[in-house]
Amino acid sequence: MTEKVLQKNKNGMAMLLLSLALYVVAVAAIIGGAVALDTRNSKVGLVIMIIGIVYAALGWILFLGLKVLKPQEALVLTLFGNYIGTIKEPGFYFVNPFCTAVNPAADTKLNQSGDVKSGMGKLMQISSTEGVSAEVNSVGGKKISLKVMTLSNSRQKINDCLGNPIEISIAVMWRVVDTAKAVFNVDNYKEYLSLQCDSALRDVVRIYPYDVAENVDTTGDGVADEGSLRGSSELVAERIRTEIQNKVGDAGLEIIEARITYLAYAPEIAAVMLQRQQASAIIDARKMIVDGAVGMVEMALEKLSENEIVSLDEERKAAMVSNLLVVLCGNRDAQPIVNSGSLY
């Protein structure tokens, strides 16, 4: 389906004034015909009055062809089932009164910006696909918004490449670029977009670990790398955007940006993973402390030997090293016992 933009129908004001003028003429014809019935030209008066009555009864049909569009709005028009074109520029239009505006997603409300209106009827949930909720409003227009919309899907529980369950949610900025494809290629382009966002999110998240892991290839080149959901969020978001765009291109939608808005381990393993991170941090800190302590002990022994302050045999050096390491690597401040007597 190819989009056809109508640009030669910006004559709504002229047709409005003409329709109102014809109504005035119809009223005048009815009155004039009624007056003429009492004269010799009764037949002419009857014809004039009938014409006026017919127009007064059917003239309102012309008003159905008047369309008003604001900036960043569009109307997809069909005539007796055939697609005749799309109005996209703001203005006051007159089209065939029998044309019908089509927008199958007009009453579908998702959790996104500019899509849920208050006070327009009772909202009710119609579908839920593990983090995606859609609502229906009893009153809705047939105009298609061309503005940039933000779709915010709820949190989803997905296993990463190591099998760890995580919770993640994304925000997707999108807009309609081809109204004909959006209306005719899919049943409901809003629900279609929401479902494809879920699918793309799952496909990409399963490739990455939550944190940097060894021997994990996230790029598909056969070489292990340091890609992760937590450390490579921008790269992951761009990959999600590309994946969604590949899926919704045939629906006339453009994905501008995708961002991760929430990322955490699932509650059932969050406590264990926190202990694991704490243990890893403690081990790294201990390694640093031990490296520093060994360097300080080595420096102390070199200084004592170089300055000939005291001569120590191997046994006393080992005892000194042991005492210094205990002091330098202990969790608490050392409380040494001073020997005031003989060294021996």
C-alpha positions in Angstrom: 0.0 0.0 0.0 1.4 3.4 -1.1 0.5 6.5 0.7 -1.2 9.2 -1.4 -1.2 12.7 0.1 -4.1 15.0 -0.9 -3.2 18.6 -1.2 -5.8 20.2 -3.4 -8.8 20.1 -1.1 -8.1 23.2 1.1 -11.4 24.8 0.2 -13.3 24.1 3.4 -14.2 27.7 4.2 -15.5 28.4 0.7 -17.7 25.3 0.8 -18.9 26.2 4.3 -20.0 29.6 3.2 -21.6 28.2 0.0 -23.5 25.6 2.0 -24.8 28.2 4.4 -25.8 30.5 1.5 -27.6 27.6 -0.2 -29.5 27.0 3.1 -30.6 30.6 3.1 -31.7 30.3 -0.5 -33.6 27.1 0.4 -35.5 28.8 3.2 -36.2 31.7 0.9 -37.5 29.3 -1.7 -39.8 27.6 0.7 -41.2 30.9 1.8 -41.5 32.2 -1.7 -43.1 29.0 -3.0 -45.6 29.1 -0.2 -46.5 32.6 -1.1 -46.7 31.7 -4.8 -49.2 29.0 -4.1 -51.8 31.7 -3.4 -51.2 33.3 -6.8 -51.8 32.2 -10.3 -48.3 30.7 -10.5 -49.2 27.9 -8.1 -47.4 25.2 -10.0 -44.1 27.2 -10.2 -44.5 28.0 -6.5 -45.0 24.4 -5.6 -41.9 23.3 -7.6 -39.8 26.0 -5.9 -41.1 25.0 -2.5 -40.4 21.3 -3.1 -36.8 22.1 -4.2 -36.3 24.2 -1.1 -37.6 21.5 1.2 -35.5 18.8 -0.4 -32.3 20.8 0.0 -33.2 21.8 3.6 -33.6 18.1 4.3 -30.5 16.8 2.5 -28.2 19.8 2.4 -26.6 18.8 5.7 -24.8 16.0 3.8 -22.3 18.6 2.4 -21.2 19.5 6.0 -20.0 15.9 6.4 -17.2 16.7 3.9 -15.7 19.5 6.0 -12.5 18.4 7.8 -10.3 20.4 10.1 -6.7 19.3 10.8 -4.3 20.6 13.3 -0.5 20.4 13.0 0.9 16.9 13.1 -2.4 15.2 12.4 -3.5 13.1 9.5 -6.7 11.6 8.1 -6.8 8.4 6.0 -9.8 8.6 3.7 -11.6 5.7 1.9 -14.6 5.9 -0.5 -16.8 2.8 -0.6 -13.9 0.7 0.6 -11.3 2.1 -1.7 -8.3 4.1 -0.4 -8.4 7.6 -2.0 -5.6 9.4 -0.1 -4.4 11.0 3.1 -4.7 14.5 4.4 -1.6 15.5 6.4 -1.2 19.3 6.2 -3.0 21.5 8.8 -6.0 23.4 7.4 -9.7 23.4 6.6 -10.6 20.9 3.9 -13.6 19.8 1.9 -13.7 16.2 0.6 -16.3 13.9 -0.8 -19.1 13.8 1.9 -19.3 10.0 1.5 -15.6 9.5 2.4 -14.9 7.7 5.6 -11.9 8.3 7.8 -10.1 5.1 8.9 -8.1 4.6 12.0 -8.4 1.1 13.6 -6.2 2.2 16.5 -8.3 5.2 17.4 -9.8 3.7 20.5 -6.7 1.8 21.7 -5.0 3.4 24.6 -1.6 2.3 25.6 0.7 3.5 28.5 2.2 6.2 26.4 2.4 10.0 26.2 -0.6 11.8 24.6 -2.6 8.7 24.2 -4.9 8.6 27.2 -7.5 11.2 27.6 -9.5 11.8 30.8 -13.2 12.4 30.9 -13.8 10.8 27.5 -15.7 7.7 28.7 -15.1 4.7 30.8 -11.8 3.1 30.2 -11.4 -0.7 30.5 -8.5 -3.0 30.1 -8.8 -5.3 27.0 -5.5 -7.1 26.8 -2.4 -7.8 28.8 0.7 -9.5 27.5 3.1 -9.7 30.5 3.8 -6.1 31.1 1.8 -4.5 28.3 -1.7 -3.2 29.0 -4.1 -1.7 26.4 -7.2 0.2 27.2 -10.3 1.1 25.2 -12.1 4.4 25.3 -15.8 4.5 24.2 -15.2 7.8 22.4 -12.4 8.4 20.0 -11.5 10.3 16.8 -10.3 8.9 13.5 -7.3 11.3 13.2 -3.9 9.8 13.3 -1.3 11.6 15.3 2.0 12.2 13.5 3.7 13.5 16.7 6.6 11.7 18.4 5.0 9.4 21.0 6.7 7.7 24.0 5.6 4.1 24.7 6.6 2.9 28.2 6.0 -0.8 28.6 5.8 -2.2 32.1 8.6 -4.3 33.7 9.2 -7.7 32.3 11.0 -10.7 33.8 13.5 -12.1 31.3 16.5 -14.5 31.7 19.8 -13.2 30.6 22.3 -15.3 28.7 23.5 -16.9 31.9 20.0 -17.9 32.9 19.7 -15.3 35.7 16.2 -13.8 35.9 16.2 -10.0 35.7 13.5 -7.3 35.5 13.8 -4.7 32.8 11.6 -2.1 31.2 12.2 0.3 28.2 10.8 3.5 26.9 10.4 3.7 23.1 10.1 7.0 21.1 8.2 6.5 17.9 6.0 8.1 15.3 3.9 7.3 12.2 5.6 8.1 9.0 3.4 6.2 6.5 -0.3 6.4 7.3 -1.4 4.0 4.6 0.9 1.2 5.9 -0.1 1.9 9.5 -3.8 1.6 8.7 -4.0 -1.1 6.1 -0.9 -3.3 6.6 -1.6 -4.3 10.2 -4.8 -4.7 12.2 -3.9 -2.2 15.0 -0.6 -0.5 14.7 -0.4 0.5 18.4 -0.9 -3.0 19.7 1.4 -4.3 17.0 4.1 -1.9 18.1 3.7 -2.8 21.8 3.9 -6.5 21.1 7.0 -6.1 18.9 8.7 -4.1 21.6 8.2 -7.0 24.0 9.5 -9.5 21.5 12.6 -7.4 20.5 13.4 -6.7 24.2 13.4 -10.4 25.0 15.5 -11.3 21.9 18.2 -8.8 22.8 18.3 -9.3 26.6 18.9 -13.0 26.2 22.1 -12.3 24.4 23.7 -10.3 27.2 24.6 -11.1 30.8 23.5 -8.7 33.5 27.1 -7.9 34.5 30.4 -8.6 32.8 31.0 -12.3 32.5 33.9 -14.4 31.2 33.6 -16.4 27.9 30.5 -14.6 26.7 30.1 -13.4 23.1 27.5 -10.7 22.8 28.4 -9.5 19.3 28.3 -12.8 17.4 31.8 -12.6 16.1 33.0 -15.7 18.0 35.2 -13.7 20.4 34.4 -13.2 24.1 33.8 -9.5 25.0 32.9 -7.4 28.0 29.3 -6.5 26.9 26.7 -6.5 29.6 23.2 -5.0 30.3 24.5 -2.9 33.1 27.8 -1.7 31.6 26.7 -1.4 27.9 23.3 0.2 28.3 23.6 2.5 25.4 24.8 -0.2 23.0 22.0 -2.5 24.2 19.4 0.3 23.8 20.5 0.9 20.2 20.4 -2.8 19.5 16.8 -2.9 20.8 15.9 0.1 18.7 17.2 -1.5 15.6 15.5 -4.8 16.3 12.1 -3.0 16.8 12.6 -1.0 13.7 13.2 -4.1 11.6 9.9 -5.5 12.9 7.6 -2.4 12.5 9.0 -1.0 9.3 6.1 -2.6 7.3 3.6 -0.9 9.6 4.8 2.6 8.6 6.3 3.3 12.0 9.7 4.9 12.7 11.5 4.1 16.0 13.5 7.2 17.0 15.0 6.0 20.2 14.8 3.3 22.8 16.1 3.6 26.4 16.3 1.2 29.3 14.3 2.8 32.2 14.6 0.0 34.8 17.1 -2.8 35.2 17.6 -5.1 38.3 17.8 -8.7 39.3 14.5 -10.4 40.0 13.5 -10.4 43.7 14.1 -14.1 44.1 17.8 -13.8 43.4 18.5 -10.2 44.2 19.7 -10.9 47.8 22.0 -13.7 46.7 23.5 -11.6 43.9 24.0 -8.7 46.3 26.0 -11.0 48.6 28.0 -12.1 45.6 28.8 -8.6 44.7 29.8 -7.8 48.3 32.0 -10.8 48.4 33.7 -9.8 45.1 34.2 -6.3 46.4 35.7 -7.7 49.7 38.1 -9.9 47.7 39.3 -7.1 45.5 39.8 -4.9 48.6 41.8 -7.6 50.4 44.0 -8.1 47.3 44.8 -4.5 47.3 45.5 -4.5 51.1 47.8 -7.5 50.8 49.7 -6.1 47.9 50.3 -2.9 49.8 51.3 -4.7 53.0 53.8 -6.9 51.3 55.4 -3.9 49.7 55.6 -2.1 53.0 57.1 -5.2 54.8 59.7 -5.5 51.9 60.6 -1.8 52.2 60.9 -2.1 56.0 63.3 -5.1 55.8 65.4 -3.3 53.1 65.7 -0.2 55.2 66.7 -2.1 58.4 69.3 -4.0 56.4 70.6 -1.0 54.5 71.0 1.2 57.5 72.3 -1.6 59.7 69.9 -0.7 62.4 69.5 -4.3 63.6 70.7 -7.7 62.3 68.0 -10.3 62.1 68.4 -14.0 61.2 65.8 -15.7 59.0 63.7 -16.9 61.9 63.4 -13.4 63.4 62.7 -12.0 59.9 59.9 -14.4 59.5 58.4 -13.4 62.9 58.7 -9.7 62.0 57.1 -10.3 58.6 54.2 -12.2 60.3 53.7 -9.5 62.9 53.7 -6.7 60.3 51.3 -8.5 58.0 48.9 -9.1 61.0 49.1 -5.4 61.8 48.7 -4.1 58.2 46.1 -6.6 57.0 43.9 -6.8 60.2 40.3 -5.6 60.2 40.9 -3.8 63.5 43.6 -1.5 64.9 46.5 -3.5 66.4 47.0 -3.4 70.1 50.7 -4.5 70.5 52.2 -5.8 73.7 55.5 -4.0 74.5 58.2 -6.1 76.0 60.2 -3.9 78.4 62.7 -6.6 79.3 65.3 -8.5 77.3 64.7 -9.2 73.6 65.5 -12.8 74.4 
